[in-house]
Amino acid sequence: MLIAALFATALSLNGTQAPSPAESIQIPDQPELTTIIAARDTVLFTTMFDRCEPAVLADLVTDDLEFYHDRGGLTATRTAFVDGYAKSCEAAKAPDAYRSRRELVPGTIRVYAIPRVGAVEEGSHLFYERQGVGPEQLVGRARFSVLWRLEGDQWRLARAFSIDHAPASE
């Protein structure tokens, strides 16, 4: 705790420089912050799993996005992320294609303010799949940590860690 306090103090003692634009960012207090981030989470995952809208996804993420996945590795940049998404969307249009759905596990979301940047969201989610018009099945679970960066008045996904993927039975 003392180390964290000393680190925060050192960061705040940066001389008499004029505030940067990032220093003027006002992060809402709890519980408003959690409400905002939960809504962004819903928009992000609804876009990714329920619709095929690459342009909408592109507006939800930062140019310098970094997405870390414990099975797929790193996807860096908005362009790479959105292009990969667009390809998977097109593949999902086939009549017998697999389609996925993500569900946030109730009560698992936690949101932490990051001064002058945005917020970190953590939680757990479940994944469901169906082939074509077949029955949906619970197929897996995972945890996630996301950095939402406040850019102007827009909250955008900047960093994501999608981890601890496992079959639903574990």
N, C-alpha and C positions, 0 to 999 in steps of 0.2 A: 504494500500500500504506500509506503514512504517513497519507494522508487517511482511509482506512478505519479505521485504528487510532485516530486522533484522534476520529473520529465515534463509534466504539464506546466510547471512554473518556468522552466527553461524555454519552453515553446512560447510562452506569453511574453517573455522578456526579449523581444526581437528589435529593440531600439526604438527610434522615433519615426519609423517609416510610415508613410500614409497607408491606410488600410487598402488591401487589394479588393477587387470585386468579390472574391470568395469570402472575405471577412465581413462583408455586408449581408451575407445570406442569413436570413432569420428562419431558424428551424422551429416549428411549432412545438409547444409543450405537450406532454402526455395528458390526456388520452387522445387528443386530436391527431398527434403524429401517428399513433397506431391505426387510427381510423383511415387516415390518408394512405398509409403504406398498405394496409389490408385491401383497400380499394385498388391500388396499383397492382398488387399481386393478382387480384381477380381479373383485371383487364389484361395483364400480361399472359396469364395461363389460359384465359378464354380465347385470346387471339391465337396462341400457339397450338392449343389442342382442339378447339371447337370450330375454328374458322381457318381459311387459307388466305391471309391478308398480309403479304410481305411488307407492303408500304406502311401498314399500321404498326407492325413489329419494328420496322426501322425507326419509327418515331418514338418507340418506347425504350430504346437503348442508346447509349452514348457512342460517339465515333470510336473511342478507344476501348470499347467493351472487351473484357476478358472473362471468358466462361470456362471454368474448370470442372471437368466431369471425371469421376473416379473410374469410369469405364472408357470414355472417349477421349480423354486428355484435354488439351487446351484448344479452344477456338478463340482467336484474338481478332478483334476489330468488328465493327458493325457489319461491314460488307461480307466478311466470311460467315458470320453468324446468320445473317438474313439470307444469303445465297444458299447455304445449307438447308435452312428452313424451307425456302421456296422449292427446292428440289424434293424434299420429303413431302411437301404439300401436294405437289403434282403426282407423286407416286401413290399417295393416299386416295386419289380420285378413281383409281381402277376399281371395278366392281367387287373384286375379291381381295382387295387390299386390307391390311390390318389398320385399324384406327384406334387411337389411344385417347384416354381421358385421365386427367389429373384431378385429384381431390385433396384439398388441404385437410389434414387431421385436426378436428376441432380441438381447441385449447392449446395447440402447440406453438402458435405464432408468438414471437417475442420481437419487439422493436426497440432499438437503442439509437438515440440521437448521436450524431457525429458532428460536433460544432464546425461551422463554416464549410461543411461538405454535404451532409444529408443524413441518412439513417441506414443502419444495418437491420435486416429482417432475418430471423431464424425460424425454422419450423420443420415439420415433417409432412410428407404427403404420400398418398397411395396412387398407384397407377392401375388402370383398367384397360383391357384390350378386347376388341371383337374383330372377327374377320368378316368382311362384307357386311351382310345384314344379320350375321349370326349373333348368338348370345354374348353378352359382355361378361368378362371374368376378371376378378381381381388378380393381378399378376405380379405386383411388386410394391416395394416401399422404399423410401429414401429420405434423407435429411437434406436441408439446404441452408445456406447463408448467402444473403444478397446485400450488396451495397447499392442503395438507391441514392443517386446524386441529384441534388436540386440545381437545375440549370434554368435560371430565370424563374419562371413560375411552373416549370415542368419537372416532374420527378422521373428520372430515367435510370434504367438498370446499367450500372457501370462495371460491377464485378459480381460474379456468381460462383459459388462452390456447390456443386450437386454431388453429394457424397453418401456413403453407406447404403448404396443400392443393394437390395436383397430380395429374394423371392417373398411373396406375400405370406407364406407359411411360417417364416422365421419370426 
